Amino acid sequence: MARIGFPILVEYARQRREITYGEWDDEIVRRGLGSHVHLAQYGYPAGSIGDACEEYSEEAGVDVPLINLMVVNKGTRVPGSGSQYYIEQFCRQFLGRKVAPERLSVQEKRAIIERALEEIYDFQGWDHVLGAYGLSKTRKKRTSPASKKKRRRPNPKGWHTGPESDEHKALKRRIASEPGLVGLARDGDGAQEFRLWSGDEVDVYFGSVSVGVEVKTASAGFDELHRGIFQCVKYRAVLRAQQIHDRVIPTADCIFATGGRLPDELRDLAQLLGIRFVDGLGEET
């Protein structure tokens, strides 16, 4: 089962997608490689694939990420018990301390696993690993004509310049005093124009949960909204780096909040980049 499932994981890694145990099972059945089994039975083949990655690392002298960590529980989006070793190593390396994985929250575990996923997705040697175990190279997924459509590139001339508008100030104040608007629990007001260690300032920051909010008004055009998504990418990375600096598990996030409706193309982009967004905040309810 591990030999059957390994190439499928590589295919998903190339698409930069994690896979649930149920999806893994469905893929095997859909390809005629096996029949449905109880999902708990995938724990052993997943562990065997992780062992193979470690074995190849030792033999070839190449750091191979543990690709089995991308097989996650549908509900928690966290791998099984096999992820505990990675979590322990992460905490030792980046936080400088021992951490008992079983004492971590699902959010904390997920934050650490996201780091592992990036390593898996970025690794370029999967064909060599598959070949070392006599497994065939995976085929690249064919793209449909629609998926080949080029995304619109932003025009910096459409970015906002000049003084902050009253509309923007009002929406910031509203979010800072009503965190529920962006899906956060009420635990004190957010800080406005919070300065990060990179020198940037995020519009609103809720320190109790380490979440920033980048705000754009209903009058913001496509280019300014596009810019806002990438601002969130940057702020999230900086906030998590600050946490690692302070030896805290990097669970920080940055939410994109807009007064108007986000165009479908930008909704897809935000989802692709893993940016949470809340739109339509300027509309009457």
C-alpha positions in Angstrom: 0.0 0.0 0.0 2.9 2.4 0.7 4.3 1.7 -2.8 1.0 2.4 -4.3 0.3 5.5 -2.3 3.8 7.2 -2.4 3.5 8.4 -6.1 0.0 9.8 -5.4 1.5 11.9 -2.5 4.1 13.2 -4.9 1.5 14.3 -7.4 -0.4 16.2 -4.7 2.9 17.8 -3.5 3.6 19.1 -7.0 0.1 20.7 -6.9 1.0 22.1 -3.5 -2.0 20.4 -2.0 -2.3 18.4 1.2 -4.5 15.3 1.1 -6.8 13.7 3.6 -6.9 10.1 4.4 -10.3 9.8 2.7 -9.0 11.5 -0.4 -6.0 9.2 -0.5 -8.3 6.2 -0.3 -10.5 7.6 -3.0 -7.5 8.2 -5.3 -6.3 4.6 -4.9 -9.8 3.2 -5.7 -10.4 5.6 -8.6 -7.2 4.6 -10.3 -8.0 0.9 -9.9 -5.0 0.3 -7.6 -7.0 -1.2 -4.7 -10.3 -1.3 -2.9 -11.7 0.9 -0.1 -10.3 0.1 3.4 -10.9 1.6 6.8 -9.0 4.9 7.0 -7.2 3.9 10.1 -5.3 1.3 8.1 -3.5 4.1 6.2 -1.4 4.9 9.3 1.1 2.1 8.7 1.7 2.8 5.0 2.0 6.5 5.8 4.6 5.7 8.4 6.5 3.4 6.0 6.7 6.2 3.5 8.1 8.5 6.1 10.7 5.8 7.0 11.6 5.6 3.3 12.2 9.4 3.2 14.5 9.1 6.2 16.3 6.1 4.7 16.9 7.9 1.4 18.2 10.9 3.3 20.8 8.9 5.1 21.9 6.9 2.0 22.0 9.8 -0.5 23.1 12.6 1.9 20.1 14.7 0.9 17.6 16.3 3.3 14.3 14.8 2.2 11.2 16.2 3.9 8.7 13.7 5.4 6.0 13.6 2.7 3.7 11.5 4.8 3.1 14.7 6.9 0.9 16.0 4.1 -1.7 13.2 4.8 -4.0 15.0 7.2 -7.2 14.4 9.2 -10.2 16.0 7.4 -11.4 17.7 10.5 -8.3 18.9 12.2 -6.0 19.2 9.1 -3.3 17.7 11.2 -1.5 14.4 10.4 -1.7 11.3 12.7 0.6 10.4 15.5 3.5 10.1 13.1 3.8 13.9 13.1 4.8 14.0 16.8 8.5 13.5 16.0 8.6 16.4 13.5 6.8 18.7 16.0 9.3 17.8 18.7 12.2 18.5 16.4 10.7 21.7 15.2 10.3 23.0 18.7 13.9 22.0 19.6 15.3 23.7 16.5 13.3 26.9 16.3 12.0 27.4 19.8 15.0 26.1 21.7 12.9 24.0 24.0 11.2 20.7 24.5 7.5 20.6 23.8 5.1 17.7 24.4 3.0 17.5 21.2 0.0 16.1 23.1 -0.2 19.3 25.1 -0.4 21.5 22.0 -3.7 22.8 20.6 -4.8 21.8 17.2 -4.0 25.4 16.0 -0.5 25.1 17.3 0.1 21.7 15.7 -1.4 23.0 12.4 1.0 26.0 12.4 4.0 23.7 12.7 2.7 21.3 10.1 2.3 24.2 7.6 6.1 24.7 7.9 6.6 21.0 7.0 4.2 21.3 4.0 6.2 24.2 2.5 9.4 22.0 2.8 7.5 19.1 1.0 6.1 21.3 -1.7 9.5 23.0 -2.4 11.5 19.8 -2.6 12.6 19.1 -6.2 14.0 15.6 -5.8 10.9 13.4 -5.5 11.5 11.6 -8.8 15.0 10.5 -7.5 13.4 9.2 -4.3 10.7 7.3 -6.2 13.3 5.9 -8.5 15.5 4.6 -5.6 12.6 2.4 -4.6 11.7 1.2 -8.1 8.6 3.4 -8.3 7.7 5.1 -11.6 7.9 8.9 -11.9 4.6 10.6 -11.6 3.0 12.4 -14.5 2.4 16.1 -14.3 -1.2 16.9 -14.1 -2.6 18.2 -17.4 -4.0 21.7 -17.2 -7.3 22.7 -18.7 -7.5 25.7 -21.1 -9.3 27.6 -18.3 -6.5 27.0 -15.8 -4.0 28.2 -18.3 -5.6 31.6 -18.4 -3.1 34.2 -17.2 -3.9 36.0 -14.0 -4.2 39.8 -14.3 -1.1 41.5 -13.1 -1.4 44.6 -10.9 -0.7 48.1 -12.1 1.2 50.1 -9.3 -0.5 53.2 -10.7 -3.7 51.8 -9.2 -2.3 51.7 -5.7 -3.6 54.2 -3.2 -1.3 57.1 -2.4 -1.8 60.2 -0.3 -3.5 60.7 3.0 -5.7 58.1 4.6 -9.4 58.6 3.8 -12.1 59.0 6.4 -13.8 55.9 5.0 -10.7 53.9 5.7 -10.3 55.3 9.2 -13.9 54.5 10.0 -13.7 50.9 8.8 -10.5 50.3 10.8 -12.1 51.7 14.0 -15.1 49.5 13.5 -13.0 46.3 13.0 -10.8 47.2 16.0 -13.8 47.5 18.3 -15.8 44.6 16.8 -13.4 41.7 16.1 -16.4 39.5 15.4 -16.6 41.2 12.0 -13.5 39.2 11.0 -14.4 36.1 12.8 -12.5 36.7 16.0 -13.7 36.4 19.6 -14.1 39.6 21.6 -11.0 39.9 23.9 -10.3 43.6 24.0 -10.0 46.2 21.2 -7.5 45.8 18.5 -4.5 48.2 18.1 -4.6 50.4 15.0 -1.6 51.1 12.8 0.4 48.5 14.8 4.1 48.6 13.9 5.8 45.3 13.0 9.6 44.6 13.4 10.0 45.0 9.7 8.9 48.6 10.0 5.6 48.0 8.3 2.3 49.0 10.0 -0.7 46.6 9.9 -4.1 48.4 10.0 -5.4 46.5 13.0 -3.7 44.0 15.3 -5.3 41.8 18.0 -2.4 40.9 20.3 -4.2 38.3 22.3 -4.5 36.0 19.3 -1.6 37.4 17.2 -3.8 38.3 14.2 -3.4 41.3 12.0 -6.1 42.7 9.7 -5.3 44.5 6.5 -8.2 46.8 5.6 -9.4 48.1 2.2 -12.5 50.2 1.7 -15.4 49.6 -0.7 -13.9 52.2 -3.1 -10.6 50.3 -3.5 -10.0 49.2 -7.0 -8.7 45.9 -8.4 -5.0 46.9 -8.1 -5.3 48.1 -4.5 -7.1 45.0 -3.5 -4.5 42.8 -5.2 -1.9 44.7 -3.3 -3.7 44.1 -0.1 -3.6 40.3 -0.5 0.2 40.4 -0.9 0.4 42.8 2.1 -1.3 40.1 4.1 1.2 37.5 2.9 4.1 39.7 4.1 2.5 40.7 7.4 1.7 37.1 8.2 5.3 36.0 7.5 6.7 38.8 9.7 4.3 38.1 12.6 5.3 34.4 12.5 9.0 35.3 12.4 8.5 37.5 15.4 6.9 34.6 17.3 9.8 32.3 16.4 12.2 35.0 17.6 10.4 34.9 20.9 10.4 31.1 20.9 6.6 30.9 20.5 4.9 28.5 18.2 4.2 30.6 15.0 0.4 30.6 14.9 0.1 34.3 13.8 -2.1 35.2 10.9 -3.3 38.2 8.8 -6.8 38.6 7.6 -7.8 40.6 4.6 -11.0 42.7 5.3 -12.7 44.7 2.6 -15.6 47.1 2.6 -16.7 46.0 -0.8 -17.0 42.6 -2.5 -13.8 40.9 -3.6 -13.8 40.0 -7.3 -13.8 36.3 -8.0 -10.3 36.4 -9.5 -9.0 37.9 -6.2 -11.0 35.5 -4.1 -9.3 32.6 -5.9 -5.9 34.3 -5.4 -6.5 34.7 -1.7 -7.5 31.1 -1.3 -4.5 30.0 -3.4 -2.1 31.9 -1.1 -3.9 30.7 2.1 -5.1 34.2 3.0 -8.3 34.4 5.0 -10.6 37.2 3.9 -13.9 38.9 4.9 -15.6 41.1 2.4 -18.7 43.2 2.1 -18.1 44.9 5.5 -19.3 48.3 4.1 -22.6 47.0 3.0 -25.9 47.5 4.9 -27.0 44.6 6.9 
